[in-house]
Amino acid sequence: MAKKTGRARSCEMCLSWSVLYGRRICHGCEHWKYDFPARGVCPRCRHEAHLNTEGLCKSCLQKPLSFRM
């Protein structure tokens, strides 16, 4: 069985680094894009992205989680 090869690069949506196997966005962003198809400009970071029901992008919702201790 052949091993899948991928290259480490940043996701075009959330900018996180991962090994992406022939894709441009990570697995988490695939689901985010499906769950929240509406695009717009995030009021926190001014990044044009898929926004949730509160109008925020995935990256802005993840930032507070990384600062918790």
Predicted model as a PDB file, atoms N, CA, C, CB and O in Angstrom, pLDDT in the B-factor column:
MODEL        1                                                                  
ATOM      1  N   MET A   1       0.839  -1.171   0.000  1.00 54.00           N  
ATOM      2  CA  MET A   1       0.000   0.000   0.000  1.00 54.00           C  
ATOM      3  C   MET A   1       0.890   1.242   0.000  1.00 54.00           C  
ATOM      4  CB  MET A   1      -0.958  -0.007   1.215  1.00 54.00           C  
ATOM      5  O   MET A   1       1.785   1.381   0.834  1.00 54.00           O  
ATOM      6  N   ALA A   2       0.637   2.116  -0.923  1.00 56.00           N  
ATOM      7  CA  ALA A   2       1.445   3.327  -1.052  1.00 56.00           C  
ATOM      8  C   ALA A   2       1.120   4.314   0.059  1.00 56.00           C  
ATOM      9  CB  ALA A   2       1.222   3.980  -2.420  1.00 56.00           C  
ATOM     10  O   ALA A   2      -0.033   4.474   0.459  1.00 56.00           O  
ATOM     11  N   LYS A   3       2.151   4.960   0.539  1.00 62.00           N  
ATOM     12  CA  LYS A   3       1.992   5.960   1.580  1.00 62.00           C  
ATOM     13  C   LYS A   3       1.592   7.294   0.960  1.00 62.00           C  
ATOM     14  CB  LYS A   3       3.288   6.107   2.397  1.00 62.00           C  
ATOM     15  O   LYS A   3       2.141   7.695  -0.067  1.00 62.00           O  
ATOM     16  N   LYS A   4       0.632   7.984   1.585  1.00 69.00           N  
ATOM     17  CA  LYS A   4       0.256   9.304   1.089  1.00 69.00           C  
ATOM     18  C   LYS A   4       1.374  10.284   1.407  1.00 69.00           C  
ATOM     19  CB  LYS A   4      -1.091   9.778   1.710  1.00 69.00           C  
ATOM     20  O   LYS A   4       1.953  10.253   2.493  1.00 69.00           O  
ATOM     21  N   THR A   5       1.667  11.136   0.465  1.00 73.00           N  
ATOM     22  CA  THR A   5       2.671  12.155   0.712  1.00 73.00           C  
ATOM     23  C   THR A   5       2.001  13.518   0.690  1.00 73.00           C  
ATOM     24  CB  THR A   5       3.813  12.081  -0.332  1.00 73.00           C  
ATOM     25  O   THR A   5       1.104  13.783  -0.111  1.00 73.00           O  
ATOM     26  N   GLY A   6       2.443  14.337   1.554  1.00 73.00           N  
ATOM     27  CA  GLY A   6       1.917  15.687   1.623  1.00 73.00           C  
ATOM     28  C   GLY A   6       3.057  16.616   1.985  1.00 73.00           C  
ATOM     29  O   GLY A   6       4.165  16.177   2.295  1.00 73.00           O  
ATOM     30  N   ARG A   7       2.771  17.891   1.941  1.00 79.00           N  
ATOM     31  CA  ARG A   7       3.824  18.818   2.331  1.00 79.00           C  
ATOM     32  C   ARG A   7       3.282  19.768   3.378  1.00 79.00           C  
ATOM     33  CB  ARG A   7       4.367  19.596   1.111  1.00 79.00           C  
ATOM     34  O   ARG A   7       2.105  20.130   3.373  1.00 79.00           O  
ATOM     35  N   ALA A   8       4.156  20.155   4.262  1.00 85.00           N  
ATOM     36  CA  ALA A   8       3.767  21.084   5.321  1.00 85.00           C  
ATOM     37  C   ALA A   8       3.596  22.472   4.724  1.00 85.00           C  
ATOM     38  CB  ALA A   8       4.817  21.101   6.468  1.00 85.00           C  
ATOM     39  O   ALA A   8       4.477  22.981   4.031  1.00 85.00           O  
ATOM     40  N   ARG A   9       2.460  23.065   5.002  1.00 87.00           N  
ATOM     41  CA  ARG A   9       2.179  24.413   4.533  1.00 87.00           C  
ATOM     42  C   ARG A   9       1.077  24.998   5.400  1.00 87.00           C  
ATOM     43  CB  ARG A   9       1.774  24.419   3.028  1.00 87.00           C  
ATOM     44  O   ARG A   9       0.453  24.283   6.184  1.00 87.00           O  
ATOM     45  N   SER A  10       0.842  26.271   5.263  1.00 88.00           N  
ATOM     46  CA  SER A  10      -0.201  26.894   6.070  1.00 88.00           C  
ATOM     47  C   SER A  10      -1.539  26.807   5.346  1.00 88.00           C  
ATOM     48  CB  SER A  10       0.151  28.364   6.383  1.00 88.00           C  
ATOM     49  O   SER A  10      -1.620  26.899   4.121  1.00 88.00           O  
ATOM     50  N   CYS A  11      -2.569  26.631   6.138  1.00 87.00           N  
ATOM     51  CA  CYS A  11      -3.929  26.595   5.617  1.00 87.00           C  
ATOM     52  C   CYS A  11      -4.276  27.990   5.106  1.00 87.00           C  
ATOM     53  CB  CYS A  11      -4.948  26.119   6.710  1.00 87.00           C  
ATOM     54  O   CYS A  11      -3.971  28.987   5.760  1.00 87.00           O  
ATOM     55  N   GLU A  12      -4.911  28.059   3.944  1.00 85.00           N  
ATOM     56  CA  GLU A  12      -5.241  29.361   3.363  1.00 85.00           C  
ATOM     57  C   GLU A  12      -6.366  30.072   4.101  1.00 85.00           C  
ATOM     58  CB  GLU A  12      -5.621  29.193   1.919  1.00 85.00           C  
ATOM     59  O   GLU A  12      -6.554  31.274   3.919  1.00 85.00           O  
ATOM     60  N   MET A  13      -7.119  29.349   4.933  1.00 82.00           N  
ATOM     61  CA  MET A  13      -8.213  29.993   5.666  1.00 82.00           C  
ATOM     62  C   MET A  13      -7.790  30.438   7.065  1.00 82.00           C  
ATOM     63  CB  MET A  13      -9.397  29.044   5.768  1.00 82.00           C  
ATOM     64  O   MET A  13      -7.969  31.602   7.422  1.00 82.00           O  
ATOM     65  N   CYS A  14      -7.232  29.523   7.861  1.00 79.00           N  
ATOM     66  CA  CYS A  14      -6.916  29.860   9.258  1.00 79.00           C  
ATOM     67  C   CYS A  14      -5.432  30.125   9.473  1.00 79.00           C  
ATOM     68  CB  CYS A  14      -7.365  28.739  10.179  1.00 79.00           C  
ATOM     69  O   CYS A  14      -5.032  30.544  10.559  1.00 79.00           O  
ATOM     70  N   LEU A  15      -4.615  29.888   8.461  1.00 80.00           N  
ATOM     71  CA  LEU A  15      -3.168  30.147   8.492  1.00 80.00           C  
ATOM     72  C   LEU A  15      -2.388  29.242   9.443  1.00 80.00           C  
ATOM     73  CB  LEU A  15      -2.928  31.570   8.874  1.00 80.00           C  
ATOM     74  O   LEU A  15      -1.215  29.503   9.710  1.00 80.00           O  
ATOM     75  N   SER A  16      -3.019  28.181   9.962  1.00 82.00           N  
ATOM     76  CA  SER A  16      -2.292  27.245  10.817  1.00 82.00           C  
ATOM     77  C   SER A  16      -1.452  26.319   9.942  1.00 82.00           C  
ATOM     78  CB  SER A  16      -3.273  26.425  11.710  1.00 82.00           C  
ATOM     79  O   SER A  16      -1.796  26.062   8.788  1.00 82.00           O  
ATOM     80  N   TRP A  17      -0.348  25.821  10.500  1.00 85.00           N  
ATOM     81  CA  TRP A  17       0.544  24.944   9.753  1.00 85.00           C  
ATOM     82  C   TRP A  17       0.154  23.501   9.975  1.00 85.00           C  
ATOM     83  CB  TRP A  17       2.003  25.171  10.157  1.00 85.00           C  
ATOM     84  O   TRP A  17      -0.157  23.091  11.093  1.00 85.00           O  
ATOM     85  N   SER A  18       0.173  22.737   8.900  1.00 85.00           N  
ATOM     86  CA  SER A  18      -0.194  21.335   8.946  1.00 85.00           C  
ATOM     87  C   SER A  18       0.338  20.661   7.684  1.00 85.00           C  
ATOM     88  CB  SER A  18      -1.738  21.157   9.076  1.00 85.00           C  
ATOM     89  O   SER A  18       0.769  21.334   6.748  1.00 85.00           O  
ATOM     90  N   VAL A  19       0.306  19.351   7.665  1.00 86.00           N  
ATOM     91  CA  VAL A  19       0.628  18.624   6.442  1.00 86.00           C  
ATOM     92  C   VAL A  19      -0.678  18.479   5.676  1.00 86.00           C  
ATOM     93  CB  VAL A  19       1.297  17.214   6.741  1.00 86.00           C  
ATOM     94  O   VAL A  19      -1.605  17.805   6.127  1.00 86.00           O  
ATOM     95  N   LEU A  20      -0.741  19.112   4.528  1.00 85.00           N  
ATOM     96  CA  LEU A  20      -1.944  19.084   3.709  1.00 85.00           C  
ATOM     97  C   LEU A  20      -1.705  18.175   2.517  1.00 85.00           C  
ATOM     98  CB  LEU A  20      -2.342  20.507   3.248  1.00 85.00           C  
ATOM     99  O   LEU A  20      -0.753  18.357   1.759  1.00 85.00           O  
ATOM    100  N   TYR A  21      -2.568  17.214   2.366  1.00 83.00           N  
ATOM    101  CA  TYR A  21      -2.439  16.211   1.317  1.00 83.00           C  
ATOM    102  C   TYR A  21      -3.210  16.646   0.080  1.00 83.00           C  
ATOM    103  CB  TYR A  21      -2.937  14.842   1.808  1.00 83.00           C  
ATOM    104  O   TYR A  21      -4.351  16.231  -0.122  1.00 83.00           O  
ATOM    105  N   GLY A  22      -2.600  17.467  -0.736  1.00 81.00           N  
ATOM    106  CA  GLY A  22      -3.221  17.902  -1.972  1.00 81.00           C  
ATOM    107  C   GLY A  22      -4.355  18.894  -1.793  1.00 81.00           C  
ATOM    108  O   GLY A  22      -5.093  19.166  -2.739  1.00 81.00           O  
ATOM    109  N   ARG A  23      -4.503  19.435  -0.600  1.00 83.00           N  
ATOM    110  CA  ARG A  23      -5.563  20.413  -0.338  1.00 83.00           C  
ATOM    111  C   ARG A  23      -4.941  21.759  -0.035  1.00 83.00           C  
ATOM    112  CB  ARG A  23      -6.468  19.958   0.834  1.00 83.00           C  
ATOM    113  O   ARG A  23      -3.747  21.857   0.250  1.00 83.00           O  
ATOM    114  N   ARG A  24      -5.761  22.798  -0.100  1.00 87.00           N  
ATOM    115  CA  ARG A  24      -5.285  24.136   0.228  1.00 87.00           C  
ATOM    116  C   ARG A  24      -5.741  24.585   1.609  1.00 87.00           C  
ATOM    117  CB  ARG A  24      -5.758  25.124  -0.812  1.00 87.00           C  
ATOM    118  O   ARG A  24      -5.186  25.529   2.171  1.00 87.00           O  
ATOM    119  N   ILE A  25      -6.757  23.909   2.161  1.00 88.00           N  
ATOM    120  CA  ILE A  25      -7.226  24.251   3.503  1.00 88.00           C  
ATOM    121  C   ILE A  25      -7.257  23.004   4.376  1.00 88.00           C  
ATOM    122  CB  ILE A  25      -8.627  24.905   3.446  1.00 88.00           C  
ATOM    123  O   ILE A  25      -7.382  21.888   3.870  1.00 88.00           O  
ATOM    124  N   CYS A  26      -7.143  23.192   5.676  1.00 88.00           N  
ATOM    125  CA  CYS A  26      -7.070  22.073   6.616  1.00 88.00           C  
ATOM    126  C   CYS A  26      -8.446  21.427   6.800  1.00 88.00           C  
ATOM    127  CB  CYS A  26      -6.517  22.548   7.975  1.00 88.00           C  
ATOM    128  O   CYS A  26      -9.465  21.960   6.360  1.00 88.00           O  
ATOM    129  N   HIS A  27      -8.449  20.289   7.448  1.00 88.00           N  
ATOM    130  CA  HIS A  27      -9.666  19.519   7.661  1.00 88.00           C  
ATOM    131  C   HIS A  27     -10.684  20.322   8.495  1.00 88.00           C  
ATOM    132  CB  HIS A  27      -9.332  18.182   8.359  1.00 88.00           C  
ATOM    133  O   HIS A  27     -11.880  20.300   8.203  1.00 88.00           O  
ATOM    134  N   GLY A  28     -10.210  21.020   9.522  1.00 89.00           N  
ATOM    135  CA  GLY A  28     -11.098  21.822  10.357  1.00 89.00           C  
ATOM    136  C   GLY A  28     -11.781  22.937   9.577  1.00 89.00           C  
ATOM    137  O   GLY A  28     -12.962  23.217   9.786  1.00 89.00           O  
ATOM    138  N   CYS A  29     -11.046  23.564   8.689  1.00 91.00           N  
ATOM    139  CA  CYS A  29     -11.617  24.640   7.874  1.00 91.00           C  
ATOM    140  C   CYS A  29     -12.581  24.112   6.821  1.00 91.00           C  
ATOM    141  CB  CYS A  29     -10.508  25.428   7.200  1.00 91.00           C  
ATOM    142  O   CYS A  29     -13.506  24.817   6.416  1.00 91.00           O  
ATOM    143  N   GLU A  30     -12.372  22.871   6.375  1.00 92.00           N  
ATOM    144  CA  GLU A  30     -13.332  22.250   5.456  1.00 92.00           C  
ATOM    145  C   GLU A  30     -14.705  22.187   6.119  1.00 92.00           C  
ATOM    146  CB  GLU A  30     -12.862  20.824   5.038  1.00 92.00           C  
ATOM    147  O   GLU A  30     -15.717  22.520   5.502  1.00 92.00           O  
ATOM    148  N   HIS A  31     -14.730  21.757   7.386  1.00 93.00           N  
ATOM    149  CA  HIS A  31     -15.990  21.670   8.121  1.00 93.00           C  
ATOM    150  C   HIS A  31     -16.561  23.062   8.402  1.00 93.00           C  
ATOM    151  CB  HIS A  31     -15.787  20.907   9.436  1.00 93.00           C  
ATOM    152  O   HIS A  31     -17.767  23.279   8.283  1.00 93.00           O  
ATOM    153  N   TRP A  32     -15.693  23.997   8.775  1.00 93.00           N  
ATOM    154  CA  TRP A  32     -16.126  25.376   9.060  1.00 93.00           C  
ATOM    155  C   TRP A  32     -16.786  25.987   7.815  1.00 93.00           C  
ATOM    156  CB  TRP A  32     -14.913  26.253   9.519  1.00 93.00           C  
ATOM    157  O   TRP A  32     -17.834  26.626   7.906  1.00 93.00           O  
ATOM    158  N   LYS A  33     -16.166  25.784   6.676  1.00 93.00           N  
ATOM    159  CA  LYS A  33     -16.675  26.314   5.409  1.00 93.00           C  
ATOM    160  C   LYS A  33     -18.044  25.712   5.075  1.00 93.00           C  
ATOM    161  CB  LYS A  33     -15.677  26.030   4.268  1.00 93.00           C  
ATOM    162  O   LYS A  33     -18.918  26.401   4.550  1.00 93.00           O  
ATOM    163  N   TYR A  34     -18.222  24.438   5.379  1.00 94.00           N  
ATOM    164  CA  TYR A  34     -19.497  23.779   5.138  1.00 94.00           C  
ATOM    165  C   TYR A  34     -20.570  24.275   6.108  1.00 94.00           C  
ATOM    166  CB  TYR A  34     -19.337  22.264   5.257  1.00 94.00           C  
ATOM    167  O   TYR A  34     -21.705  24.530   5.704  1.00 94.00           O  
ATOM    168  N   ASP A  35     -20.208  24.413   7.397  1.00 95.00           N  
ATOM    169  CA  ASP A  35     -21.167  24.840   8.416  1.00 95.00           C  
ATOM    170  C   ASP A  35     -21.547  26.311   8.292  1.00 95.00           C  
ATOM    171  CB  ASP A  35     -20.602  24.583   9.789  1.00 95.00           C  
ATOM    172  O   ASP A  35     -22.680  26.690   8.587  1.00 95.00           O  
ATOM    173  N   PHE A  36     -20.590  27.147   7.850  1.00 94.00           N  
ATOM    174  CA  PHE A  36     -20.819  28.591   7.747  1.00 94.00           C  
ATOM    175  C   PHE A  36     -20.429  29.075   6.346  1.00 94.00           C  
ATOM    176  CB  PHE A  36     -20.010  29.361   8.838  1.00 94.00           C  
ATOM    177  O   PHE A  36     -19.333  29.603   6.162  1.00 94.00           O  
ATOM    178  N   PRO A  37     -21.307  28.903   5.365  1.00 94.00           N  
ATOM    179  CA  PRO A  37     -20.966  29.257   3.982  1.00 94.00           C  
ATOM    180  C   PRO A  37     -20.905  30.767   3.719  1.00 94.00           C  
ATOM    181  CB  PRO A  37     -21.968  28.638   3.051  1.00 94.00           C  
ATOM    182  O   PRO A  37     -20.329  31.191   2.717  1.00 94.00           O  
ATOM    183  N   ALA A  38     -21.488  31.578   4.601  1.00 91.00           N  
ATOM    184  CA  ALA A  38     -21.501  33.030   4.374  1.00 91.00           C  
ATOM    185  C   ALA A  38     -20.097  33.614   4.549  1.00 91.00           C  
ATOM    186  CB  ALA A  38     -22.494  33.725   5.343  1.00 91.00           C  
ATOM    187  O   ALA A  38     -19.414  33.339   5.535  1.00 91.00           O  
ATOM    188  N   ARG A  39     -19.686  34.419   3.577  1.00 93.00           N  
ATOM    189  CA  ARG A  39     -18.373  35.075   3.650  1.00 93.00           C  
ATOM    190  C   ARG A  39     -18.562  36.547   3.944  1.00 93.00           C  
ATOM    191  CB  ARG A  39     -17.575  34.883   2.334  1.00 93.00           C  
ATOM    192  O   ARG A  39     -19.584  37.144   3.605  1.00 93.00           O  
ATOM    193  N   GLY A  40     -17.559  37.116   4.578  1.00 95.00           N  
ATOM    194  CA  GLY A  40     -17.586  38.535   4.877  1.00 95.00           C  
ATOM    195  C   GLY A  40     -16.284  38.948   5.531  1.00 95.00           C  
ATOM    196  O   GLY A  40     -15.338  38.163   5.593  1.00 95.00           O  
ATOM    197  N   VAL A  41     -16.231  40.174   6.016  1.00 95.00           N  
ATOM    198  CA  VAL A  41     -15.036  40.688   6.689  1.00 95.00           C  
ATOM    199  C   VAL A  41     -15.255  40.580   8.197  1.00 95.00           C  
ATOM    200  CB  VAL A  41     -14.732  42.173   6.265  1.00 95.00           C  
ATOM    201  O   VAL A  41     -16.231  41.103   8.733  1.00 95.00           O  
ATOM    202  N   CYS A  42     -14.336  39.898   8.867  1.00 92.00           N  
ATOM    203  CA  CYS A  42     -14.412  39.729  10.316  1.00 92.00           C  
ATOM    204  C   CYS A  42     -14.181  41.081  10.983  1.00 92.00           C  
ATOM    205  CB  CYS A  42     -13.373  38.677  10.816  1.00 92.00           C  
ATOM    206  O   CYS A  42     -13.219  41.769  10.639  1.00 92.00           O  
ATOM    207  N   PRO A  43     -15.040  41.486  11.934  1.00 93.00           N  
ATOM    208  CA  PRO A  43     -14.873  42.785  12.586  1.00 93.00           C  
ATOM    209  C   PRO A  43     -13.651  42.857  13.507  1.00 93.00           C  
ATOM    210  CB  PRO A  43     -16.109  43.109  13.377  1.00 93.00           C  
ATOM    211  O   PRO A  43     -13.171  43.953  13.795  1.00 93.00           O  
ATOM    212  N   ARG A  44     -13.140  41.719  13.973  1.00 90.00           N  
ATOM    213  CA  ARG A  44     -11.968  41.734  14.867  1.00 90.00           C  
ATOM    214  C   ARG A  44     -10.652  41.873  14.112  1.00 90.00           C  
ATOM    215  CB  ARG A  44     -11.936  40.466  15.700  1.00 90.00           C  
ATOM    216  O   ARG A  44      -9.816  42.708  14.458  1.00 90.00           O  
ATOM    217  N   CYS A  45     -10.470  41.049  13.076  1.00 88.00           N  
ATOM    218  CA  CYS A  45      -9.161  41.011  12.409  1.00 88.00           C  
ATOM    219  C   CYS A  45      -9.184  41.580  10.986  1.00 88.00           C  
ATOM    220  CB  CYS A  45      -8.657  39.588  12.366  1.00 88.00           C  
ATOM    221  O   CYS A  45      -8.132  41.715  10.361  1.00 88.00           O  
ATOM    222  N   ARG A  46     -10.352  41.910  10.478  1.00 92.00           N  
ATOM    223  CA  ARG A  46     -10.521  42.455   9.120  1.00 92.00           C  
ATOM    224  C   ARG A  46     -10.105  41.473   8.029  1.00 92.00           C  
ATOM    225  CB  ARG A  46      -9.719  43.731   8.974  1.00 92.00           C  
ATOM    226  O   ARG A  46      -9.795  41.877   6.908  1.00 92.00           O  
ATOM    227  N   HIS A  47     -10.101  40.186   8.360  1.00 86.00           N  
ATOM    228  CA  HIS A  47      -9.768  39.126   7.411  1.00 86.00           C  
ATOM    229  C   HIS A  47     -11.049  38.710   6.688  1.00 86.00           C  
ATOM    230  CB  HIS A  47      -9.103  37.900   8.136  1.00 86.00           C  
ATOM    231  O   HIS A  47     -12.068  38.464   7.333  1.00 86.00           O  
ATOM    232  N   GLU A  48     -11.007  38.631   5.363  1.00 90.00           N  
ATOM    233  CA  GLU A  48     -12.181  38.159   4.622  1.00 90.00           C  
ATOM    234  C   GLU A  48     -12.221  36.649   4.711  1.00 90.00           C  
ATOM    235  CB  GLU A  48     -12.150  38.631   3.131  1.00 90.00           C  
ATOM    236  O   GLU A  48     -11.297  35.967   4.266  1.00 90.00           O  
ATOM    237  N   ALA A  49     -13.301  36.123   5.289  1.00 90.00           N  
ATOM    238  CA  ALA A  49     -13.379  34.693   5.542  1.00 90.00           C  
ATOM    239  C   ALA A  49     -14.833  34.264   5.700  1.00 90.00           C  
ATOM    240  CB  ALA A  49     -12.568  34.319   6.792  1.00 90.00           C  
ATOM    241  O   ALA A  49     -15.753  35.076   5.607  1.00 90.00           O  
ATOM    242  N   HIS A  50     -15.017  32.969   5.942  1.00 93.00           N  
ATOM    243  CA  HIS A  50     -16.335  32.442   6.281  1.00 93.00           C  
ATOM    244  C   HIS A  50     -16.610  32.809   7.730  1.00 93.00           C  
ATOM    245  CB  HIS A  50     -16.417  30.885   6.057  1.00 93.00           C  
ATOM    246  O   HIS A  50     -15.792  32.534   8.608  1.00 93.00           O  
ATOM    247  N   LEU A  51     -17.755  33.430   7.986  1.00 94.00           N  
ATOM    248  CA  LEU A  51     -18.078  33.928   9.322  1.00 94.00           C  
ATOM    249  C   LEU A  51     -19.177  33.082   9.959  1.00 94.00           C  
ATOM    250  CB  LEU A  51     -18.511  35.404   9.257  1.00 94.00           C  
ATOM    251  O   LEU A  51     -20.080  32.593   9.279  1.00 94.00           O  
ATOM    252  N   ASN A  52     -19.081  32.918  11.297  1.00 93.00           N  
ATOM    253  CA  ASN A  52     -20.118  32.169  12.003  1.00 93.00           C  
ATOM    254  C   ASN A  52     -21.348  33.049  12.204  1.00 93.00           C  
ATOM    255  CB  ASN A  52     -19.593  31.653  13.364  1.00 93.00           C  
ATOM    256  O   ASN A  52     -21.412  34.153  11.663  1.00 93.00           O  
ATOM    257  N   THR A  53     -22.315  32.576  12.969  1.00 93.00           N  
ATOM    258  CA  THR A  53     -23.566  33.310  13.162  1.00 93.00           C  
ATOM    259  C   THR A  53     -23.366  34.612  13.933  1.00 93.00           C  
ATOM    260  CB  THR A  53     -24.568  32.438  13.890  1.00 93.00           C  
ATOM    261  O   THR A  53     -24.210  35.505  13.859  1.00 93.00           O  
ATOM    262  N   GLU A  54     -22.266  34.735  14.668  1.00 92.00           N  
ATOM    263  CA  GLU A  54     -21.951  35.973  15.390  1.00 92.00           C  
ATOM    264  C   GLU A  54     -21.110  36.923  14.551  1.00 92.00           C  
ATOM    265  CB  GLU A  54     -21.222  35.655  16.685  1.00 92.00           C  
ATOM    266  O   GLU A  54     -20.795  38.027  14.995  1.00 92.00           O  
ATOM    267  N   GLY A  55     -20.745  36.508  13.347  1.00 93.00           N  
ATOM    268  CA  GLY A  55     -19.985  37.348  12.437  1.00 93.00           C  
ATOM    269  C   GLY A  55     -18.483  37.283  12.622  1.00 93.00           C  
ATOM    270  O   GLY A  55     -17.774  38.179  12.164  1.00 93.00           O  
ATOM    271  N   LEU A  56     -17.966  36.233  13.290  1.00 91.00           N  
ATOM    272  CA  LEU A  56     -16.526  36.110  13.547  1.00 91.00           C  
ATOM    273  C   LEU A  56     -15.933  34.966  12.727  1.00 91.00           C  
ATOM    274  CB  LEU A  56     -16.259  35.883  15.053  1.00 91.00           C  
ATOM    275  O   LEU A  56     -16.606  33.982  12.422  1.00 91.00           O  
ATOM    276  N   CYS A  57     -14.660  35.121  12.381  1.00 90.00           N  
ATOM    277  CA  CYS A  57     -13.969  34.074  11.628  1.00 90.00           C  
ATOM    278  C   CYS A  57     -13.422  33.009  12.582  1.00 90.00           C  
ATOM    279  CB  CYS A  57     -12.821  34.679  10.780  1.00 90.00           C  
ATOM    280  O   CYS A  57     -13.344  33.223  13.792  1.00 90.00           O  
ATOM    281  N   LYS A  58     -13.054  31.879  12.024  1.00 89.00           N  
ATOM    282  CA  LYS A  58     -12.541  30.748  12.810  1.00 89.00           C  
ATOM    283  C   LYS A  58     -11.257  31.119  13.554  1.00 89.00           C  
ATOM    284  CB  LYS A  58     -12.284  29.540  11.896  1.00 89.00           C  
ATOM    285  O   LYS A  58     -11.072  30.721  14.705  1.00 89.00           O  
ATOM    286  N   SER A  59     -10.382  31.867  12.914  1.00 85.00           N  
ATOM    287  CA  SER A  59      -9.115  32.244  13.539  1.00 85.00           C  
ATOM    288  C   SER A  59      -9.328  33.083  14.789  1.00 85.00           C  
ATOM    289  CB  SER A  59      -8.250  33.006  12.551  1.00 85.00           C  
ATOM    290  O   SER A  59      -8.653  32.871  15.797  1.00 85.00           O  
ATOM    291  N   CYS A  60     -10.252  34.027  14.740  1.00 85.00           N  
ATOM    292  CA  CYS A  60     -10.507  34.880  15.910  1.00 85.00           C  
ATOM    293  C   CYS A  60     -11.132  34.094  17.051  1.00 85.00           C  
ATOM    294  CB  CYS A  60     -11.417  36.045  15.531  1.00 85.00           C  
ATOM    295  O   CYS A  60     -10.918  34.432  18.215  1.00 85.00           O  
ATOM    296  N   LEU A  61     -11.884  33.073  16.752  1.00 85.00           N  
ATOM    297  CA  LEU A  61     -12.468  32.253  17.804  1.00 85.00           C  
ATOM    298  C   LEU A  61     -11.426  31.323  18.409  1.00 85.00           C  
ATOM    299  CB  LEU A  61     -13.645  31.444  17.259  1.00 85.00           C  
ATOM    300  O   LEU A  61     -11.572  30.928  19.566  1.00 85.00           O  
ATOM    301  N   GLN A  62     -10.393  30.962  17.682  1.00 79.00           N  
ATOM    302  CA  GLN A  62      -9.351  30.081  18.201  1.00 79.00           C  
ATOM    303  C   GLN A  62      -8.304  30.832  19.014  1.00 79.00           C  
ATOM    304  CB  GLN A  62      -8.680  29.353  17.062  1.00 79.00           C  
ATOM    305  O   GLN A  62      -7.686  30.240  19.898  1.00 79.00           O  
ATOM    306  N   LYS A  63      -8.090  32.097  18.749  1.00 67.00           N  
ATOM    307  CA  LYS A  63      -7.047  32.848  19.450  1.00 67.00           C  
ATOM    308  C   LYS A  63      -7.216  32.874  20.957  1.00 67.00           C  
ATOM    309  CB  LYS A  63      -7.011  34.245  18.944  1.00 67.00           C  
ATOM    310  O   LYS A  63      -6.237  32.640  21.666  1.00 67.00           O  
ATOM    311  N   PRO A  64      -8.412  33.147  21.495  1.00 61.00           N  
ATOM    312  CA  PRO A  64      -8.552  33.142  22.957  1.00 61.00           C  
ATOM    313  C   PRO A  64      -8.263  31.785  23.572  1.00 61.00           C  
ATOM    314  CB  PRO A  64      -9.942  33.574  23.343  1.00 61.00           C  
ATOM    315  O   PRO A  64      -7.783  31.727  24.704  1.00 61.00           O  
ATOM    316  N   LEU A  65      -8.535  30.693  22.871  1.00 54.00           N  
ATOM    317  CA  LEU A  65      -8.264  29.362  23.393  1.00 54.00           C  
ATOM    318  C   LEU A  65      -6.777  29.112  23.576  1.00 54.00           C  
ATOM    319  CB  LEU A  65      -8.847  28.318  22.477  1.00 54.00           C  
ATOM    320  O   LEU A  65      -6.380  28.400  24.498  1.00 54.00           O  
ATOM    321  N   SER A  66      -5.951  29.687  22.713  1.00 53.00           N  
ATOM    322  CA  SER A  66      -4.511  29.458  22.800  1.00 53.00           C  
ATOM    323  C   SER A  66      -3.869  30.240  23.942  1.00 53.00           C  
ATOM    324  CB  SER A  66      -3.848  29.831  21.490  1.00 53.00           C  
ATOM    325  O   SER A  66      -2.757  29.917  24.361  1.00 53.00           O  
ATOM    326  N   PHE A  67      -4.546  31.255  24.445  1.00 54.00           N  
ATOM    327  CA  PHE A  67      -3.970  32.064  25.517  1.00 54.00           C  
ATOM    328  C   PHE A  67      -4.422  31.616  26.903  1.00 54.00           C  
ATOM    329  CB  PHE A  67      -4.332  33.514  25.314  1.00 54.00           C  
ATOM    330  O   PHE A  67      -3.939  32.142  27.905  1.00 54.00           O  
ATOM    331  N   ARG A  68      -5.335  30.659  26.978  1.00 50.00           N  
ATOM    332  CA  ARG A  68      -5.773  30.152  28.281  1.00 50.00           C  
ATOM    333  C   ARG A  68      -4.697  29.272  28.880  1.00 50.00           C  
ATOM    334  CB  ARG A  68      -7.096  29.368  28.155  1.00 50.00           C  
ATOM    335  O   ARG A  68      -3.990  28.560  28.167  1.00 50.00           O  
ATOM    336  N   MET A  69      -4.580  29.327  30.185  1.00 50.00           N  
ATOM    337  CA  MET A  69      -3.590  28.480  30.854  1.00 50.00           C  
ATOM    338  C   MET A  69      -4.227  27.642  31.914  1.00 50.00           C  
ATOM    339  CB  MET A  69      -2.487  29.311  31.458  1.00 50.00           C  
ATOM    340  O   MET A  69      -3.544  26.866  32.582  1.00 50.00           O  
TER     341      MET A  69                                                      
ENDMDL                                                                          
END                                                                             
